[in-house]
Amino acid sequence: MHLLGRHPDLPPGRLVTLGTPVQGSLAAHTLSRLPLLGLAFGSSMEQGLSGQDVPAGSGREWGAVIGTRPLGLGALFLRGELSDGAVRVCEAEHPAQTARIHLPLSHTGMLFSPLASRHIIGFLQNGDFSLPAVPANGG
């Protein structure tokens, strides 16, 4: 969102985010205050993880893939909250999203999931998270 706000001249197209904490990240905020782990975040808190100064919209169709399997270090700080183990569902949802899908995947699992990939292809092709047809040859 920050990138699109800073570079409005980027080519048009749809935007997909995967477990992106556009409303800020409680787990990141908590972990960033720990002496050793805080260094690992660098300027990430100011550049997005805080949820502050996120543009209200992108002028594009925006689809969000949001995980609901709470596996990961952040899950220790998100007790009882629906999350992907790093980002709470409520942190990944934004009113400017034109489509969203909740999948039973962890934060990292979204990156490697064939199901998430197929839904992303559907969104990029059609503007919704319908699954694209699989070619008869399986390709």
N, C-alpha and C positions, 0 to 999 in steps of 0.2 A: 504494500500500500504506500509506504514511504517512497519507494522507487518510482511508482507511477505518479505520485504527487510531484516529485522532483523533475520528472522527465515526461511531460505531457506529449512530447513529440514521438514517443515510441509508437511503433505500428499498432493499428487496432487489432483487437482479438479478445478472446475470453481469458479470464483469470481463474486459476484453480489454486487453492491453498490446502495444505494437508496438516491438520492439527496445529494451525497457526494461532497463537494466543493474541488475537487482535484486540481483546479487551484487557490485556495484561496477563501475567502469569504469577499466580500465588506461589507455586513451587519455586520458580526462578527468583522471585523476590525473597523468599525465605532462604534459599540456598546462597544467594548472592551476599547475604549478611554474614556468612560463615567465613572465617579468615582465609583458609586455603581455597575453598571452592569459589569464593567471591572473586578471586583473581581470574578464574577461568572464564567468567562472564565478560570480562573486558568492558567495552562500551555497549554491550548488547542491551542492558537495561534501558539506557537512554535512547537507543536506536530501535526500540520496538517492544521489548519484553515488559516494559512498564505499562504499556497500553495507553500512554499519554501521547497526545499530538498525532494520533492515527487519523488520517484523512477520513472524512465522513463517507466518501464513496470514491469510486475509481472511474466512473463513466463507462464501465464495461460490465458485461455479464460476469458475475462472480459466483463461482461454485466452491463450496467448502466441503472437504472430506473430513469428518470428525470421528475420531476413534472413541470406543467405549470400553476397551479392555484395559483395566488399571494395572499394567505391568511396567515397572520402572522405578528409579530412585525417587522421583517426585511423588509417587503414590504414598510414600511415608508421610508426606506433609498434607495430603489431600484426603485424609481419612473420611470414608463414607460418602465422598462426593463423586458423582459420575465423571469419569476422566479416562484418558488414555494412558495414565501412569506418569504423565508429565504436564498435561494441559487439561484443565477442567472443561467439560462440554460448554458451559456458559461462557468461558473465556474465548472459545473458538467461534462462537456464534456472533453475528453482527447483522444489524438491520439492513445493511446495503447488499447483503448476499442475495442473489437472485435464485439460488438453489443450494441445498445442502443435503448431505446424506450422512447418517450415523452408521458406522460399521463396527463390528466387534473385533477391533484391532487395537494394538498398542501404538504408542507414538512412533516408535521405530518400525514396528510391524507394517505400518502404512506404506513405508518406502519399498517394501519387498513383496507386497501382496498382489497376486495376479487379479484378485477380485477388485481391489481398489484401482488398479491400472485399467481394467475394463470399464469401470464406472467413469473414470477420468476421460477415457477416450469418448465415451458416450456424451459427456458434458461438452468436450471440445468440439465434437461433431454437431450436436443437436441443441446445446444449451440446457440440457437436463441430465440427470444421472441414470437414464435408462441404459440398460446394457446393450451394446452394439451386437448385431448378429455375428455369429462366428461362422467364417467361411466353411463350406462343406469339406474342404481339405484339411480343416483344423488349424490353418495358418493364421 
